[in-house]
Amino acid sequence: MGVIRLEHVEKKLGNFRLSDISFVLPEGYILGLVGANGSGKSTLIRLIMGLYGADAGEISVLGANPKTQEAQVKDQIGFVLPREIFAGGCTLKSNADRYGKYYTGYDPGVFKNYCGRFGLSMERPLGKLSRGEKLKFQLAFALSHAPKLLLLDEPSANFDPEFREDFFRIIREFISDGEHGVVLATHLIPDLERIADYVAMLDGGKLVFCMERTKLEDSYRIVSGEAYKLRLIPKERVIAMESYEYGARAFVKHSKHAVYDPELCVSVPTLKEIMYYHAKKEGGRHL
């Protein structure tokens, strides 16, 4: 079934369009969602949450439709979002109690334990917290109502190094029973290299790829050498090419049957390089 299943999903917002998005996130895995600003990451997360309705296509979250079965889906989703959605003038405890009543699994004791673990005072007004502390509060609240899916929109860039380690442990623990799922939207490629099981890249509202991270490196190569030799590589395999004063470099599709000129230098790309060359091919946008 999958924690999340999207089939040919479309959404238009003003001049922006999310086009033909299809992928499945199986139970027990973390999906890293990457793309430049304006690529559609936040729009996609809001579609999964049911905050937006798709113009076309089908969305299934934990086997339910987030628009027609809104209450059922939202009850099973925990989220950390960059915008302010809780009451800044209320304490952390008041916020949790106020919004926790909408979740069947909310446990104030769990919320209290996470606040203690995160170094948060439950009696402080939310509006008095730093950016990082507000995101820690959202995470503590999300975990306190026993969700099956966590949607995390750019949280870790605002965490200090020590808490980032705890954050990684928490989301790994969250999926360890094989029944939960996580979507982590981030600009921080090292985070994906550490934590993501799948990586999906958006560019200009289009899904460039969604693939198991371990298979990404097997799918591409960077080939360097004399430009005329690179031009002999079949065009359908070349995703992007850069020329230099003394040579050139190509980012190419790879398979176990691929053959390369022995005078060319062939290397396995890093995840950062994979993102860079796909963005270059799609129009020069950079992460």
N, C-alpha and C positions, 0 to 999 in steps of 0.2 A: 504493500500500500504506500509506504513512504510517509515521513512526517509532513513533507510538503511536496505537492505535485502541481506543476503549472504546465498547461498545454495551450500553446499559441496565444498567450495573453497579450492584449493590447490596452494601452491607456494614453489618452491625449489630455494634456494639461497646458492650456495656452498654446504656445508655439512648440512645446516639447511633446514628443511622442515616444512611449515605450512600445517597442515593436516585436511581435512574434516571439515572446519569451517562453521557452519550454525547458524544464529540467525537473529532476526528482532528487530529493534529499532523503536517503533511507534512514531508518531509525538507528540511533546509536552513533551518529556522525556529526561533525562540525563543518559547516560550509563557510568558507571565507569569501566575502563579496567585495570585489575591488573595482575601481574605475575612477576616472578623474571627477572633479566637482562638476555636477550637472549631467553625469552619465546616466543617472536613473536609480542609484542605489536606494535612496530614501523613499522614492516613489514605489519601488518594488516592495520594500519593507511595509509601507502603509497599505499596499494591496493585500499582502499576506495577513496583516492585522485586521483587514476589513474596514479600515478608515476610508479607503477609496474603493469604488466598485470598478471592475474591469469593463472596458468598452466591448471587448471580445475575448473569446477563449474561456478556459476553465481553470479554476483554482480550487485545490483541495488542501486543507490543513487538518492533519490528524483524522482524515477520512470525512471531513465535513466542509461545507461551503461557507466561507467567512462572511458572505452577505446574507444568505438565506437562513443560516444557522449561526447568526452572529453571537448570541449569548454563549452557546456551547463552545465556539472556537475561542472567544476572548477569555473564557474561564480557564483555558488551558495554555494561554500565552503569557509569559513574563517578558518585560521589555525594559531596555535602557535606551532612551532617546536623547538627542542633543538639545531639544527645546524644553522649555519649562512647562510642565503639565500638572504639577502638584501645587498646593497652596503655600506660597512663600511666607505668609504671615503666621502659619501654624507650625507647631513643633513636629518633629519627625514622628513621634508617637501618635499625635492627633491626625496627621496625614495618613499614616498606616491604618489606623482604626477607621477613619472616614472612608477610605477607598477599599480597605480589606473586606468590608461587608459585602462587596459585589462579587467576591470570589468564594466558591464553595470550599476551597482548600486552605483558606487563610488561617494561619496559626500565629497569634501574637507572640508566643514564646519563641518560635523560630525567628521571627523578625528581631526580637530582643537579642537573641544569641548572635545573629549576624551583625547587628549594630555594635555589639561588644567586640566581635572579631575584627570589625573594620575600624574600631576606634571612634565611633560616633556616639554622641550623647543624645538620647532619645528626647530630651527636654529642650534642646536647642531649636530655635525657629529655623525652618528650612532656608529662608531667605538670607540667613547669616552665614551659611556655609560657603566654602570655596567651590569652584567648579568641580574639582575632583571629588570633594565630599558629597556634593549633590548627586553625582553619578554613583557613588558608593551607596547612598541612600536608595536610589532607584534599584540597584542590584539587590540590596538587602530585602526590599519590598517584593521584588520580582520572585526571589527565591522563597519568600515566606508563604506564598499561596500555592506551592506544589505544582508548578506548571509542567507541561510536557515539552514545551518549545520555548527557547529563549531567543529573542530578537534583539541584537545588540548593535546599535548604530554609532560607530566611532567612539567607544568609551575609553579604550585603553591609552590613547594619547594623553589623556588628562590624569593618569594615575602615576604616582611616584614609583620608582623602580622596585621597591620592596613590595608594595601592594600589587604590582603587575604580576609578580611571581605567585602571589596568593590567588589572584584573579584567574590565571592559567590553571592552577590546581582545581579551583572551584568548577570551572566549566568542563574540565576533564572528568571530575567526579560526577558531574551532572549527567553526562552521557554514558557513564560506565556500566549501567544496567542494560544497555542495548535497546532501551525503549524511548529515549528522549532525543532531542535534536537541538542544534544551535546554529543560528545564522549570525555571523560576525562581519559587519561592514567596517572596513578599515583602510587607511592609507599606508599603514605600517607593514611593509612586506615581511620584515623579520618575524612579526607576530604570526603571519600565515605560515611561514616556514616552520614555526615551532608547533602550531596548534591545529591548523586546518587539515581535515581529511579530504575535502573537496574544495576546489577553487572555481568561482564563477567570475568572469570579467564582463563588465558592461562598458560600452562606449557609444555615446550619442544615442542612448535608448535602445541599443541592440545588444544581444547576448553574443559576445565574441566566442566564448567557450564556457563550458561547465564540465569539469573533469576531475577525476581523482588526482590529488596532488602528486602522488608517487608516479603516476603515469605521464604527467606533464613533461618531465625531463626526458622521458623516452620518446616523446612525440616531436621533439625539435632538436636542431643543432645550429651552432654558429660556425660558419665556414669562412676562413680568411685566406687571402692570397692575392694573386694577380687577377685583375678585373676580367681579363678575357677568359680565364679559366672558370671563373664564377659564372660567367654568362653561358657556359656550356651546361650548367645545371638546368634540368627541365623547368620551364617557367611556372608550371602548375605547382611546383614544390617550393618556389621562392615566395616568402611572405613579405620580406623587406630587404633592401640593400642600401649600403652606405659606401661611398667612394672616398678615398683618401689620396694624398699626394703620391704615395708609394704603393697603393694597392686598394683593396676593397674588402668588405665584410658582408656576408649574406646571412639572414635568418631564414632557415629552411625547415620544411616538414621532413621528419625522419621516420624511417621504418627499419626493421632488422634486415631488410633486403637492399637498403640503400648502399650505393657504391660511390666513393669519392676519389677524385684524383689524388694520388699519393703526395703530390707537391703542395696540396692545400692543407691548411691547419684546421682540424675539426675539433670542436669542444662542446661540452654539455652546457647549456645555458642555465644561469641561475633563475629563480622565479622572478626576480626583479628585471632581468634581461628579457624574459618572456613577455612580461607586461609592457616593457618599454617598446619592443619591436612590434607588438600587436597594436599599441597605441599609435606608433609611427605609421603603420600601414593603414590604419583607419582614419588618418587625417592629421597627424602631427600633434595630437593632444598628449600631454604627459601627466603621469600620476604624481 
